[in-house]
């Protein structure tokens, strides 16, 4: 069976991680967050890289800083 990119990102990060990060990002950019998190998860290998990449999607610099400061997996 061939593993799709979506399956591989979920395997690396786990669906609960992607959901949590998506909820944190959605505060700043709305419902597109979930899709952006899945795409970013395929391109990153660490939590800090994931949050840094996603922070670029937040237009307001203050919100971006807040997102990065609160970047943690609960």
N, CA, C and O atoms as a CHARMM CRD file, in Angstrom:
* protein
*
  296
    1    1 UNK  N      0.84500  -1.18000   0.00000 PROA 1      0.00000
    2    1 UNK  CA     0.00000   0.00000   0.00000 PROA 1      0.00000
    3    1 UNK  C      0.88600   1.23700   0.00000 PROA 1      0.00000
    4    1 UNK  O      1.84900   1.31000   0.76300 PROA 1      0.00000
    5    2 UNK  N      0.57100   2.20000  -0.84000 PROA 2      0.00000
    6    2 UNK  CA     1.34100   3.43800  -0.93100 PROA 2      0.00000
    7    2 UNK  C      0.76900   4.44000   0.05700 PROA 2      0.00000
    8    2 UNK  O     -0.44200   4.65100   0.11500 PROA 2      0.00000
    9    3 UNK  N      1.65100   5.05200   0.82900 PROA 3      0.00000
   10    3 UNK  CA     1.23400   6.01500   1.82800 PROA 3      0.00000
   11    3 UNK  C      1.15400   7.39700   1.18900 PROA 3      0.00000
   12    3 UNK  O      2.09700   7.83100   0.52800 PROA 3      0.00000
   13    4 UNK  N      0.04000   8.08500   1.38200 PROA 4      0.00000
   14    4 UNK  CA    -0.10600   9.42700   0.81600 PROA 4      0.00000
   15    4 UNK  C      0.61200  10.43700   1.69400 PROA 4      0.00000
   16    4 UNK  O      0.97600  10.13400   2.83000 PROA 4      0.00000
   17    5 UNK  N      0.81600  11.64400   1.16400 PROA 5      0.00000
   18    5 UNK  CA     1.47200  12.70000   1.92900 PROA 5      0.00000
   19    5 UNK  C      0.67400  13.03700   3.18200 PROA 5      0.00000
   20    5 UNK  O      1.25300  13.27400   4.24200 PROA 5      0.00000
   21    6 UNK  N     -0.64300  13.05900   3.06800 PROA 6      0.00000
   22    6 UNK  CA    -1.47900  13.35700   4.23400 PROA 6      0.00000
   23    6 UNK  C     -1.30200  12.29200   5.30200 PROA 6      0.00000
   24    6 UNK  O     -1.22200  12.60400   6.49000 PROA 6      0.00000
   25    7 UNK  N     -1.23900  11.02600   4.87900 PROA 7      0.00000
   26    7 UNK  CA    -1.03800   9.94300   5.83400 PROA 7      0.00000
   27    7 UNK  C      0.32300  10.04800   6.50900 PROA 7      0.00000
   28    7 UNK  O      0.44000   9.80300   7.70900 PROA 7      0.00000
   29    8 UNK  N      1.34500  10.40900   5.75300 PROA 8      0.00000
   30    8 UNK  CA     2.68100  10.48200   6.33800 PROA 8      0.00000
   31    8 UNK  C      2.78900  11.63400   7.32300 PROA 8      0.00000
   32    8 UNK  O      3.46500  11.48900   8.34200 PROA 8      0.00000
   33    9 UNK  N      2.15100  12.77300   7.06600 PROA 9      0.00000
   34    9 UNK  CA     2.21500  13.87700   8.01600 PROA 9      0.00000
   35    9 UNK  C      1.48400  13.51600   9.29600 PROA 9      0.00000
   36    9 UNK  O      1.91800  13.88600  10.38700 PROA 9      0.00000
   37   10 UNK  N      0.38700  12.80300   9.17300 PROA 10     0.00000
   38   10 UNK  CA    -0.34400  12.37600  10.35200 PROA 10     0.00000
   39   10 UNK  C      0.46400  11.36200  11.14400 PROA 10     0.00000
   40   10 UNK  O      0.46100  11.39100  12.37500 PROA 10     0.00000
   41   11 UNK  N      1.15500  10.46900  10.45200 PROA 11     0.00000
   42   11 UNK  CA     1.95500   9.46300  11.13100 PROA 11     0.00000
   43   11 UNK  C      3.08300  10.10900  11.92100 PROA 11     0.00000
   44   11 UNK  O      3.37900   9.67500  13.03400 PROA 11     0.00000
   45   12 UNK  N      3.71400  11.12700  11.37200 PROA 12     0.00000
   46   12 UNK  CA     4.81700  11.79200  12.05000 PROA 12     0.00000
   47   12 UNK  C      4.30700  12.62300  13.21800 PROA 12     0.00000
   48   12 UNK  O      4.85900  12.56100  14.31600 PROA 12     0.00000
   49   13 UNK  N      3.27200  13.39000  12.98800 PROA 13     0.00000
   50   13 UNK  CA     2.80100  14.33600  13.99200 PROA 13     0.00000
   51   13 UNK  C      1.67300  13.79500  14.85800 PROA 13     0.00000
   52   13 UNK  O      1.55400  14.18100  16.02000 PROA 13     0.00000
   53   14 UNK  N      0.85600  12.92700  14.32600 PROA 14     0.00000
   54   14 UNK  CA    -0.31200  12.44700  15.05000 PROA 14     0.00000
   55   14 UNK  C     -1.47300  13.41100  14.86200 PROA 14     0.00000
   56   14 UNK  O     -1.28100  14.62700  14.88100 PROA 14     0.00000
   57   15 UNK  N     -2.65500  12.88500  14.68500 PROA 15     0.00000
   58   15 UNK  CA    -3.80600  13.74300  14.40700 PROA 15     0.00000
   59   15 UNK  C     -4.12000  14.71100  15.54100 PROA 15     0.00000
   60   15 UNK  O     -4.58500  15.82300  15.29100 PROA 15     0.00000
   61   16 UNK  N     -3.87400  14.30900  16.77600 PROA 16     0.00000
   62   16 UNK  CA    -4.16500  15.20500  17.89500 PROA 16     0.00000
   63   16 UNK  C     -3.24700  16.41500  17.90800 PROA 16     0.00000
   64   16 UNK  O     -3.67200  17.50500  18.28900 PROA 16     0.00000
   65   17 UNK  N     -2.00600  16.24500  17.50200 PROA 17     0.00000
   66   17 UNK  CA    -1.05700  17.36100  17.42600 PROA 17     0.00000
   67   17 UNK  C     -1.49800  18.33500  16.34200 PROA 17     0.00000
   68   17 UNK  O     -1.53700  19.54500  16.56500 PROA 17     0.00000
   69   18 UNK  N     -1.82800  17.80500  15.17000 PROA 18     0.00000
   70   18 UNK  CA    -2.24800  18.66500  14.07000 PROA 18     0.00000
   71   18 UNK  C     -3.52700  19.41700  14.42200 PROA 18     0.00000
   72   18 UNK  O     -3.68000  20.58400  14.06300 PROA 18     0.00000
   73   19 UNK  N     -4.43400  18.76400  15.11300 PROA 19     0.00000
   74   19 UNK  CA    -5.67600  19.41700  15.51900 PROA 19     0.00000
   75   19 UNK  C     -5.40900  20.55200  16.50700 PROA 19     0.00000
   76   19 UNK  O     -5.98500  21.63200  16.38400 PROA 19     0.00000
   77   20 UNK  N     -4.54400  20.31100  17.47700 PROA 20     0.00000
   78   20 UNK  CA    -4.23200  21.33600  18.46900 PROA 20     0.00000
   79   20 UNK  C     -3.56600  22.54700  17.82400 PROA 20     0.00000
   80   20 UNK  O     -3.95400  23.68400  18.09200 PROA 20     0.00000
   81   21 UNK  N     -2.58000  22.31400  16.98700 PROA 21     0.00000
   82   21 UNK  CA    -1.89300  23.42200  16.31900 PROA 21     0.00000
   83   21 UNK  C     -2.87600  24.17300  15.42000 PROA 21     0.00000
   84   21 UNK  O     -2.84100  25.40100  15.34000 PROA 21     0.00000
   85   22 UNK  N     -3.75200  23.42300  14.74500 PROA 22     0.00000
   86   22 UNK  CA    -4.76300  24.05200  13.90800 PROA 22     0.00000
   87   22 UNK  C     -5.68700  24.96300  14.70500 PROA 22     0.00000
   88   22 UNK  O     -6.02900  26.05200  14.24300 PROA 22     0.00000
   89   23 UNK  N     -6.08900  24.53800  15.87800 PROA 23     0.00000
   90   23 UNK  CA    -6.95000  25.37000  16.73400 PROA 23     0.00000
   91   23 UNK  C     -6.21300  26.61500  17.19600 PROA 23     0.00000
   92   23 UNK  O     -6.79200  27.70000  17.24700 PROA 23     0.00000
   93   24 UNK  N     -4.93800  26.46200  17.53300 PROA 24     0.00000
   94   24 UNK  CA    -4.16100  27.61700  17.96400 PROA 24     0.00000
   95   24 UNK  C     -4.00600  28.62600  16.82600 PROA 24     0.00000
   96   24 UNK  O     -4.11300  29.83200  17.04800 PROA 24     0.00000
   97   25 UNK  N     -3.75700  28.14600  15.62700 PROA 25     0.00000
   98   25 UNK  CA    -3.59400  29.02600  14.47700 PROA 25     0.00000
   99   25 UNK  C     -4.92000  29.64000  14.04300 PROA 25     0.00000
  100   25 UNK  O     -4.95300  30.78900  13.60300 PROA 25     0.00000
  101   26 UNK  N     -6.00700  28.89000  14.16200 PROA 26     0.00000
  102   26 UNK  CA    -7.32500  29.37100  13.73200 PROA 26     0.00000
  103   26 UNK  C     -7.75500  30.63700  14.47100 PROA 26     0.00000
  104   26 UNK  O     -8.53500  31.42700  13.94000 PROA 26     0.00000
  105   27 UNK  N     -7.26300  30.83100  15.66400 PROA 27     0.00000
  106   27 UNK  CA    -7.56600  32.05200  16.41400 PROA 27     0.00000
  107   27 UNK  C     -7.16500  33.28100  15.59800 PROA 27     0.00000
  108   27 UNK  O     -7.81700  34.32200  15.67400 PROA 27     0.00000
  109   28 UNK  N     -6.10300  33.15600  14.82600 PROA 28     0.00000
  110   28 UNK  CA    -5.55300  34.29400  14.09000 PROA 28     0.00000
  111   28 UNK  C     -5.95900  34.34700  12.62500 PROA 28     0.00000
  112   28 UNK  O     -6.05000  35.43100  12.04800 PROA 28     0.00000
  113   29 UNK  N     -6.20500  33.18600  12.01300 PROA 29     0.00000
  114   29 UNK  CA    -6.49000  33.21900  10.56800 PROA 29     0.00000
  115   29 UNK  C     -7.78300  32.54000  10.16300 PROA 29     0.00000
  116   29 UNK  O     -8.13900  32.55100   8.98400 PROA 29     0.00000
  117   30 UNK  N     -8.48700  31.95300  11.10500 PROA 30     0.00000
  118   30 UNK  CA    -9.77300  31.35300  10.79400 PROA 30     0.00000
  119   30 UNK  C     -9.68900  29.92400  10.28500 PROA 30     0.00000
  120   30 UNK  O     -8.71800  29.21600  10.55300 PROA 30     0.00000
  121   31 UNK  N    -10.72200  29.50000   9.54100 PROA 31     0.00000
  122   31 UNK  CA   -10.87300  28.09700   9.18200 PROA 31     0.00000
  123   31 UNK  C     -9.83900  27.53200   8.20500 PROA 31     0.00000
  124   31 UNK  O     -9.75700  26.31300   8.05300 PROA 31     0.00000
  125   32 UNK  N     -9.06600  28.36100   7.55400 PROA 32     0.00000
  126   32 UNK  CA    -8.00600  27.84400   6.68100 PROA 32     0.00000
  127   32 UNK  C     -6.86300  27.21400   7.46100 PROA 32     0.00000
  128   32 UNK  O     -6.01000  26.53900   6.88400 PROA 32     0.00000
  129   33 UNK  N     -6.84400  27.42800   8.74400 PROA 33     0.00000
  130   33 UNK  CA    -5.74000  26.95700   9.58100 PROA 33     0.00000
  131   33 UNK  C     -5.50600  25.46000   9.47200 PROA 33     0.00000
  132   33 UNK  O     -4.36100  25.02300   9.36200 PROA 33     0.00000
  133   34 UNK  N     -6.55900  24.67500   9.50100 PROA 34     0.00000
  134   34 UNK  CA    -6.40500  23.20700   9.47400 PROA 34     0.00000
  135   34 UNK  C     -5.68100  22.75800   8.21200 PROA 34     0.00000
  136   34 UNK  O     -4.78700  21.91300   8.27800 PROA 34     0.00000
  137   35 UNK  N     -6.05400  23.30900   7.07200 PROA 35     0.00000
  138   35 UNK  CA    -5.40400  22.94200   5.81500 PROA 35     0.00000
  139   35 UNK  C     -3.93000  23.37000   5.82100 PROA 35     0.00000
  140   35 UNK  O     -3.05900  22.61600   5.38700 PROA 35     0.00000
  141   36 UNK  N     -3.66100  24.57100   6.31000 PROA 36     0.00000
  142   36 UNK  CA    -2.28800  25.06900   6.34000 PROA 36     0.00000
  143   36 UNK  C     -1.41600  24.24600   7.28300 PROA 36     0.00000
  144   36 UNK  O     -0.23800  24.02300   7.00500 PROA 36     0.00000
  145   37 UNK  N     -1.98000  23.80400   8.37700 PROA 37     0.00000
  146   37 UNK  CA    -1.23000  22.96700   9.32500 PROA 37     0.00000
  147   37 UNK  C     -0.85200  21.64400   8.66800 PROA 37     0.00000
  148   37 UNK  O      0.28600  21.19200   8.79100 PROA 37     0.00000
  149   38 UNK  N     -1.79600  21.02700   7.97600 PROA 38     0.00000
  150   38 UNK  CA    -1.49100  19.74500   7.30300 PROA 38     0.00000
  151   38 UNK  C     -0.37700  19.93200   6.26500 PROA 38     0.00000
  152   38 UNK  O      0.52900  19.10400   6.17200 PROA 38     0.00000
  153   39 UNK  N     -0.44300  21.00400   5.49500 PROA 39     0.00000
  154   39 UNK  CA     0.58700  21.25300   4.48000 PROA 39     0.00000
  155   39 UNK  C      1.94600  21.51700   5.13700 PROA 39     0.00000
  156   39 UNK  O      2.96600  20.99200   4.69100 PROA 39     0.00000
  157   40 UNK  N      1.95400  22.32100   6.18400 PROA 40     0.00000
  158   40 UNK  CA     3.20800  22.66000   6.86600 PROA 40     0.00000
  159   40 UNK  C      3.80900  21.43000   7.54600 PROA 40     0.00000
  160   40 UNK  O      5.03100  21.28600   7.59400 PROA 40     0.00000
  161   41 UNK  N      2.97200  20.55400   8.06300 PROA 41     0.00000
  162   41 UNK  CA     3.45400  19.35500   8.75200 PROA 41     0.00000
  163   41 UNK  C      4.23800  18.45400   7.80300 PROA 41     0.00000
  164   41 UNK  O      5.15000  17.74700   8.23200 PROA 41     0.00000
  165   42 UNK  N      3.89200  18.47300   6.52900 PROA 42     0.00000
  166   42 UNK  CA     4.62100  17.66100   5.54300 PROA 42     0.00000
  167   42 UNK  C      5.99400  18.24200   5.24000 PROA 42     0.00000
  168   42 UNK  O      6.86500  17.54300   4.72300 PROA 42     0.00000
  169   43 UNK  N      6.19100  19.51000   5.55900 PROA 43     0.00000
  170   43 UNK  CA     7.43800  20.19200   5.19400 PROA 43     0.00000
  171   43 UNK  C      8.37400  20.43000   6.37200 PROA 43     0.00000
  172   43 UNK  O      9.47500  20.94900   6.18700 PROA 43     0.00000
  173   44 UNK  N      7.96000  20.06400   7.57000 PROA 44     0.00000
  174   44 UNK  CA     8.77000  20.34700   8.74900 PROA 44     0.00000
  175   44 UNK  C      9.05200  19.07200   9.54000 PROA 44     0.00000
  176   44 UNK  O      8.35200  18.06700   9.41200 PROA 44     0.00000
  177   45 UNK  N     10.09200  19.14600  10.35500 PROA 45     0.00000
  178   45 UNK  CA    10.47900  17.97700  11.12500 PROA 45     0.00000
  179   45 UNK  C     10.51800  18.20700  12.62000 PROA 45     0.00000
  180   45 UNK  O     10.80700  17.28600  13.38400 PROA 45     0.00000
  181   46 UNK  N     10.22700  19.43900  13.04800 PROA 46     0.00000
  182   46 UNK  CA    10.22900  19.71500  14.48100 PROA 46     0.00000
  183   46 UNK  C      9.08600  20.66600  14.81300 PROA 46     0.00000
  184   46 UNK  O      8.55100  21.34800  13.93900 PROA 46     0.00000
  185   47 UNK  N      8.73100  20.69600  16.06900 PROA 47     0.00000
  186   47 UNK  CA     7.65300  21.56900  16.52500 PROA 47     0.00000
  187   47 UNK  C      8.01000  23.03000  16.27400 PROA 47     0.00000
  188   47 UNK  O      7.17200  23.80200  15.80900 PROA 47     0.00000
  189   48 UNK  N      9.23900  23.41200  16.57500 PROA 48     0.00000
  190   48 UNK  CA     9.62300  24.81200  16.37600 PROA 48     0.00000
  191   48 UNK  C      9.56900  25.20400  14.90000 PROA 48     0.00000
  192   48 UNK  O      9.16100  26.31800  14.57300 PROA 48     0.00000
  193   49 UNK  N      9.97300  24.31000  14.01800 PROA 49     0.00000
  194   49 UNK  CA     9.87300  24.58900  12.57500 PROA 49     0.00000
  195   49 UNK  C      8.41600  24.71800  12.14600 PROA 49     0.00000
  196   49 UNK  O      8.07400  25.59500  11.35200 PROA 49     0.00000
  197   50 UNK  N      7.56500  23.85000  12.66900 PROA 50     0.00000
  198   50 UNK  CA     6.15200  23.87700  12.32100 PROA 50     0.00000
  199   50 UNK  C      5.53100  25.21700  12.70500 PROA 50     0.00000
  200   50 UNK  O      4.86800  25.85300  11.88700 PROA 50     0.00000
  201   51 UNK  N      5.74400  25.64200  13.94200 PROA 51     0.00000
  202   51 UNK  CA     5.18100  26.91500  14.39200 PROA 51     0.00000
  203   51 UNK  C      5.78900  28.09600  13.63600 PROA 51     0.00000
  204   51 UNK  O      5.07400  29.03600  13.28900 PROA 51     0.00000
  205   52 UNK  N      7.08900  28.06000  13.37800 PROA 52     0.00000
  206   52 UNK  CA     7.72100  29.15900  12.64900 PROA 52     0.00000
  207   52 UNK  C      7.14300  29.29100  11.24900 PROA 52     0.00000
  208   52 UNK  O      6.84400  30.39900  10.80200 PROA 52     0.00000
  209   53 UNK  N      6.98500  28.18000  10.56000 PROA 53     0.00000
  210   53 UNK  CA     6.41900  28.20600   9.21500 PROA 53     0.00000
  211   53 UNK  C      4.98500  28.71900   9.23800 PROA 53     0.00000
  212   53 UNK  O      4.60100  29.53700   8.40200 PROA 53     0.00000
  213   54 UNK  N      4.20500  28.24600  10.17900 PROA 54     0.00000
  214   54 UNK  CA     2.80600  28.66800  10.26200 PROA 54     0.00000
  215   54 UNK  C      2.66800  30.12000  10.68500 PROA 54     0.00000
  216   54 UNK  O      1.70400  30.78100  10.29800 PROA 54     0.00000
  217   55 UNK  N      3.59100  30.62400  11.45500 PROA 55     0.00000
  218   55 UNK  CA     3.49900  32.02300  11.89200 PROA 55     0.00000
  219   55 UNK  C      3.54300  32.98200  10.71000 PROA 55     0.00000
  220   55 UNK  O      3.02400  34.09500  10.79100 PROA 55     0.00000
  221   56 UNK  N      4.16100  32.55500   9.61400 PROA 56     0.00000
  222   56 UNK  CA     4.22200  33.39300   8.41600 PROA 56     0.00000
  223   56 UNK  C      2.84700  33.63600   7.80500 PROA 56     0.00000
  224   56 UNK  O      2.68500  34.54500   6.99100 PROA 56     0.00000
  225   57 UNK  N      1.86700  32.84500   8.18400 PROA 57     0.00000
  226   57 UNK  CA     0.50400  32.99900   7.66300 PROA 57     0.00000
  227   57 UNK  C     -0.29300  34.05400   8.43200 PROA 57     0.00000
  228   57 UNK  O     -1.39000  34.42800   8.01700 PROA 57     0.00000
  229   58 UNK  N      0.24900  34.52900   9.53600 PROA 58     0.00000
  230   58 UNK  CA    -0.44200  35.50900  10.37500 PROA 58     0.00000
  231   58 UNK  C      0.01700  36.90700   9.97000 PROA 58     0.00000
  232   58 UNK  O      1.18900  37.24900  10.13300 PROA 58     0.00000
  233   59 UNK  N     -0.90200  37.71400   9.44300 PROA 59     0.00000
  234   59 UNK  CA    -0.49800  39.01000   8.89900 PROA 59     0.00000
  235   59 UNK  C     -0.02600  40.04000   9.93600 PROA 59     0.00000
  236   59 UNK  O      0.89400  40.80900   9.65700 PROA 59     0.00000
  237   60 UNK  N     -0.62200  40.06500  11.08700 PROA 60     0.00000
  238   60 UNK  CA    -0.27900  41.07200  12.09100 PROA 60     0.00000
  239   60 UNK  C      0.94900  40.63500  12.88900 PROA 60     0.00000
  240   60 UNK  O      0.94800  39.55200  13.47400 PROA 60     0.00000
  241   61 UNK  N      1.98600  41.45500  12.91800 PROA 61     0.00000
  242   61 UNK  CA     3.21900  41.07000  13.63600 PROA 61     0.00000
  243   61 UNK  C      3.00800  40.79600  15.12600 PROA 61     0.00000
  244   61 UNK  O      3.64700  39.90800  15.69000 PROA 61     0.00000
  245   62 UNK  N      2.12500  41.54600  15.75600 PROA 62     0.00000
  246   62 UNK  CA     1.87400  41.31100  17.19100 PROA 62     0.00000
  247   62 UNK  C      1.19400  39.96400  17.40500 PROA 62     0.00000
  248   62 UNK  O      1.53400  39.22300  18.32700 PROA 62     0.00000
  249   63 UNK  N      0.21400  39.65100  16.52800 PROA 63     0.00000
  250   63 UNK  CA    -0.44400  38.35100  16.62400 PROA 63     0.00000
  251   63 UNK  C      0.53900  37.22000  16.34700 PROA 63     0.00000
  252   63 UNK  O      0.49200  36.17300  16.99200 PROA 63     0.00000
  253   64 UNK  N      1.42700  37.44000  15.38500 PROA 64     0.00000
  254   64 UNK  CA     2.44700  36.44400  15.04600 PROA 64     0.00000
  255   64 UNK  C      3.32700  36.16300  16.26100 PROA 64     0.00000
  256   64 UNK  O      3.60700  35.00900  16.58500 PROA 64     0.00000
  257   65 UNK  N      3.75800  37.22700  16.92400 PROA 65     0.00000
  258   65 UNK  CA     4.59400  37.05900  18.12300 PROA 65     0.00000
  259   65 UNK  C      3.83900  36.32000  19.22900 PROA 65     0.00000
  260   65 UNK  O      4.39700  35.45900  19.90900 PROA 65     0.00000
  261   66 UNK  N      2.57300  36.66800  19.39400 PROA 66     0.00000
  262   66 UNK  CA     1.75600  36.00600  20.41100 PROA 66     0.00000
  263   66 UNK  C      1.61100  34.52100  20.10200 PROA 66     0.00000
  264   66 UNK  O      1.71800  33.68300  20.99700 PROA 66     0.00000
  265   67 UNK  N      1.36900  34.19800  18.84400 PROA 67     0.00000
  266   67 UNK  CA     1.25200  32.80000  18.42400 PROA 67     0.00000
  267   67 UNK  C      2.54200  32.04600  18.73200 PROA 67     0.00000
  268   67 UNK  O      2.50200  30.93900  19.26800 PROA 67     0.00000
  269   68 UNK  N      3.67200  32.63400  18.39800 PROA 68     0.00000
  270   68 UNK  CA     4.95400  31.96400  18.63400 PROA 68     0.00000
  271   68 UNK  C      5.25500  31.82200  20.12500 PROA 68     0.00000
  272   68 UNK  O      5.80300  30.80400  20.54700 PROA 68     0.00000
  273   69 UNK  N      4.90900  32.81300  20.91700 PROA 69     0.00000
  274   69 UNK  CA     5.13300  32.73000  22.36500 PROA 69     0.00000
  275   69 UNK  C      4.26500  31.66000  22.99600 PROA 69     0.00000
  276   69 UNK  O      4.67200  31.00700  23.95700 PROA 69     0.00000
  277   70 UNK  N      3.06400  31.47800  22.45400 PROA 70     0.00000
  278   70 UNK  CA     2.15300  30.48300  23.00100 PROA 70     0.00000
  279   70 UNK  C      2.27600  29.13100  22.32800 PROA 70     0.00000
  280   70 UNK  O      1.48400  28.22500  22.58500 PROA 70     0.00000
  281   71 UNK  N      3.27300  28.99800  21.46600 PROA 71     0.00000
  282   71 UNK  CA     3.45500  27.76500  20.68600 PROA 71     0.00000
  283   71 UNK  C      3.90600  26.64100  21.60300 PROA 71     0.00000
  284   71 UNK  O      5.06800  26.54900  21.99700 PROA 71     0.00000
  285   72 UNK  N      2.95700  25.80800  21.91900 PROA 72     0.00000
  286   72 UNK  CA     3.28700  24.64900  22.74900 PROA 72     0.00000
  287   72 UNK  C      2.20900  23.60400  22.55500 PROA 72     0.00000
  288   72 UNK  O      1.05700  23.91100  22.24600 PROA 72     0.00000
  289   73 UNK  N      2.59700  22.41800  22.73800 PROA 73     0.00000
  290   73 UNK  CA     1.66900  21.29900  22.66000 PROA 73     0.00000
  291   73 UNK  C      1.24900  20.94500  24.06500 PROA 73     0.00000
  292   73 UNK  O      2.09300  20.64400  24.90800 PROA 73     0.00000
  293   74 UNK  N     -0.02700  20.97500  24.32500 PROA 74     0.00000
  294   74 UNK  CA    -0.52500  20.74900  25.68800 PROA 74     0.00000
  295   74 UNK  C     -0.71400  19.28300  25.95100 PROA 74     0.00000
  296   74 UNK  O     -1.12700  18.90000  27.04500 PROA 74     0.00000
